[in-house]
Amino acid sequence: MAVSTSVTPRDARDAWIDAKLADLGQWMQRHGGTIRTIQWGVVAVYLVLVAVPAFLPLPDRSAHLWNNLTVFAQFAFWGIWWPFVLVSMVVVGRAWCGILCPEGALTEFASRWSLGRAVPRWITWGGWPFVAFAGTTVYGQMVSVYGYPKPVLAVLGGSTVAAILVGLLYGRNKRVWCRYLCPVNGVFAVLAKLAPVSFQVDYAAWAASPKPRGATASKPRGDSFNCAPLVPVKTMNGAGACHMCGRCSGYRGAVRLARRSPTHEIVHVAGSEPSLDQTMLILFGMMGLAVGAFQWSSSPWFIDVKQALATWLIERGTTWPLETTLPWYILTNYPEHNDVLSLLDGGLLLGYIAAAAIVLGLSLSGLVALATLALGWSRARFHHLTQTLIPVAGCGVFLGLSALTVTFLRGDGILIPYVSEMRAALLLGTSLWSVWLAWSVAGLSARGLRRAGATLGIAAACALSVSGWVLLFWIW
């Protein structure tokens, strides 16, 4: 009897999408010059928005997005740029890094004239993603980077200068800064694991293909490529480190841009690559420290503690912590705008953020540990289950940044409808996504009550994370 081999409309559609994605990857490989032109256009805009406002007078109450460069720059960076760069990581992986990022373009350009030194061990330390994220987040809060142009120049401009210096010292035509030291590298790497498209390697095709021609032979396109972010493409099985630049597309007939399930990397890859550094970043950074950083200025707890400490100090005749201020590049100091932080404010700010990071980080770790115990304890399993929290962790950081979008627009009389409903939908949707990931990961090693217990542990972690944003957006 003949077996039917008819192609369904869905199969034809999927094949068409796969072919178009592969073609897009090949287009990127062939048009590297076009991509670099786009990068330099972004660099030009970036340098203007970072540098020029810092030398202009601070805007007055009559300034708006459409008539003041400083206000426009603040909105561009904190209302559009950063929140939606985070969204892009979940949608198209780290394409921002490979196609648009100005720091990436500048550090790679500087690396053309690099001293070519070997990358030292201290740069490759795995803790940098957490330390850099925490440091820039806390310092940004201390100097009010979201509200004033000089702190933007200090934070973003300082990061850019550091990227160029690293490019001039280490590697050759590489992005050593992006690979190891970029303050948002860790966050981008974990969010990109959720992307439904990535450059993927066919290991069998790689092994079966002829080796690339030697250095003296004529090399047609695809016979060699420069992976600037230092990704070991031959063994690449995830999207976390790939910058989606397309340079490796078609290499040895084994690399192509392709679809994948948004759950695939978390469920089937993350467990084989346990990472304490990413675990710390997710639990103590994105779900702990970031909450404190966005919360403190609205928190009644912060105000209550400040008033109690101020009263206690005044009663004892000690007023210098309330009166002493520091330069703007250490602690917010803009008296002309009635925006000055005293030493007491600064100390409490640091204490609040640190407390949020420690209390939430440890509490979340405990809940993940309980989920792990339900399956049978192992460090690898603990790290694997932590990765299931990436959707809700990323959502929190996005909502914190997008709150600035709403604030900027509201200041110009532009009201976005259904903001509360959209926030609630995002928190609920990403929490359910995390719970589904936990159910899928738990199902790899357990069934029944053990699987349900592990999933409930992650659901409790999601609820704890969401509670911090509920306080900020709906209660305070």
Secondary structure, 3 states (H helix, E strand, C coil): CCCCCCCCHHHHHHHHHHHHHHHHHHHHHHCHHHHHHHHHHHHHHHHHHHHHHHHCCCCCCCCCCCCCHHHHHHHHHHHHHHHHHHHHHHHHCCHHHHHHCHHHHHHHHHHHHCCCECCCCCCCCCCHHHHHHHHHHHHHHHCCCCCCHHHHHHHHHHHHHHHHHHHHHECCCCCHHHHHHCCCHHHHHHHHHHCCEEEEECHHHHHHCCCCCCCCCCCCCCCCCCCCCCCCHHHCCCCCCCCCCCCCCCHHHCEEEEECCCCHHHHHHHHHCCCHHHHHHHHHHHHHHHHHHHHHHHCHHHHHHHHHHHHHHHHCCCCHHHHCCCCCCCCCEEHHHCEECCHHHHHHHHHHHHHHHHHHHHHHHHHHHHHHHHHCCCHHHHHHHHHCCHHHHHHHHHHHHHHHHHHHHHHCCCCCCCHHHHHHHHHHHHHHHHHHHHHHHHCCCCCHHHHHHHHHHHHHHHHHHHHHHHHHHHHC
